């Protein structure tokens, strides 16, 4: 938890949209590509635990929309908010048209968690269309100095390109970061992924 009290009344802001014209989505809990590409046979939990990243397949194609959501930290005193968790949330643009989403039938499943047991200056997360991982659009997002806020500014900031989105926040003094990965599936279409989340909480 790190966001200033002035942000506790706000719930979210729109980052932007990106194109998924392939079924592969790469999620990372930092503004860097993993040292090696996640192996699908290992499953997302292992790659998330080791690298803070995972590769998902069977993603619904189309335009995806990404938001930054703020969720009250579960250890906060509800009568005196001390901060929030940041959530990078991305979903297919037609998700709200699905009855099973609106009635709560579809739920997020936990993919895994990554612990950073060291003091961090920033909390960041990114989502990439995997087939464009070496494109200039992705390199623009990974060049974080070109868009993240000044070190003294603790407000979160998002960035998007046609094939990727990212979120970054400068942090107060901390002892590390917990990043939790989740996905929502349409089981009527073979488990097609329609939404993903990366939630980050200070330790």
Secondary structure, DSSP 8 states (H G I E B T S, - for coil): ----GGGTT--EEEEEEEEE-SS-EEEESSSS--SS---GGG-HHHHHHHHSEEEE-SB--EEEEEEEEEEE-TTSBTTB---EEEEEEEEETTGGG-HHHHTT-S-EEEEEEEEE-S--SEEEEEEEEGGGTTSHHHHHHH-GGGTS--TT--S-EEEEETTEEEEEEE--S-S-EEEEEEEEEEGGGTTEEEEEEEEEEE-
